[in-house]
Structures are given as C-alpha cells and as structure tokens.
Amino acid sequence: MHALRADLGIAAVLSFFVPEDFNAGRIEPVLPDWSLGMLNIYAMYPQRRFLPAKVRLFMDALRAGFGGESDKDPWWPRGL
C-alpha cells in the first residue's frame, strides 16, 4: 500500500482497503472491468438453536459491513 500510495506502480488490492485513498484522489482504478473475482467470508459458531445475542449482533454487523449475500462490492466506488 505504501508503494501504491507513492505512485510507484499498480496493484491488485482488496477494495475495502482503499476507499479513503480513492476518495482522496491518492489512487485511481486503471482496469475497472477486470476483477480477481468475489471472495467469500465465513463465520463459524457452535450452534444455531440458542445463539447468544452478542454472536447474533456480530453476525448482523458482518452481513451489513460486507454486503450480505449480494454480488456487488460495497466498497467499490459507485459509477465505475
């Protein structure tokens, strides 16, 4: 990320690492139609029947923060 921010080349970077850099104009996408593909994130917990409230809240926060089951990248700049 330091090299990318210093304008020393291009990099394939996960989108959730760069929204502030993109919005500030420090970086810009060069291949907007190219993608590494979607990555899945899994959370494992012991059981579902009596799920503690703190685990349920954490799971809800993960879904909200990482876009749920959508195929759209929530961190990729809109309009690109």
HUQUI-V221499 format. One record per residue. PHI is phi in whole degrees, -180 to 180 (none if undefined). PSI is psi in radians with two decimals (999 if undefined). OMEGA is omega in degrees with one decimal (none if undefined). Layout:
phi = [PHI PHI]
psi = [PSI PSI]
omega = [OMEGA OMEGA]
This chain:
phi = [none -64 -66 -64 -67 -86 63 -101 152 -115 -152 -93 -125 -61 -61 -75 -85 -124 -61 -68 -64 -65 -64 -84 82 -77 -136 -147 -72 -112 -130 -65 -90 -99 -148 -77 103 -84 -110 -101 -118 -119 -116 -114 -145 -60 -154 -105 -66 -118 -70 -60 -59 -67 -71 -62 -63 -63 -62 -63 -66 -62 -62 -68 -75 -107 87 62 -106 -75 -96 -95 -82 -69 -99 -71 -57 -67 89 -100]
psi = [-0.61 -0.75 -0.70 -0.79 -0.46 0.14 0.73 0.19 -2.85 2.81 2.64 1.92 2.43 2.34 -0.52 -0.10 -0.27 0.14 -0.66 -0.71 -0.73 -0.83 -0.53 -0.10 0.21 -0.46 2.82 2.58 2.44 -0.36 1.22 -0.37 -0.08 2.56 2.59 -0.22 2.95 2.53 2.51 2.54 2.28 2.45 2.34 2.39 2.77 -0.86 2.88 -0.35 -0.90 1.11 2.15 2.60 -0.66 -0.57 -0.74 -0.74 -0.71 -0.78 -0.73 -0.66 -0.69 -0.80 -0.74 -0.74 -0.55 0.24 0.20 -2.30 0.38 2.70 0.11 2.46 2.00 -0.28 -0.23 2.35 2.35 2.52 -0.05 999]
omega = [178.9 179.3 178.7 178.9 179.4 176.6 -178.4 178.4 178.3 -178.7 170.0 -173.4 174.9 -171.7 -177.8 174.7 -166.5 -175.3 -179.9 178.5 179.1 -178.6 179.1 178.6 179.4 177.5 176.3 178.9 178.4 177.7 -172.4 -180.0 -178.4 -179.0 171.5 -176.1 -178.7 174.8 177.2 175.3 -179.3 174.2 -179.9 177.0 -167.8 -177.1 -175.0 -171.3 179.4 -176.9 178.3 -178.1 -178.3 177.4 178.3 177.9 178.1 179.0 177.6 178.1 176.2 179.7 -179.8 -176.9 -176.4 171.2 177.9 -179.2 -179.2 175.3 176.8 179.1 -175.7 -178.4 -178.0 -178.0 179.5 176.3 177.6 none]
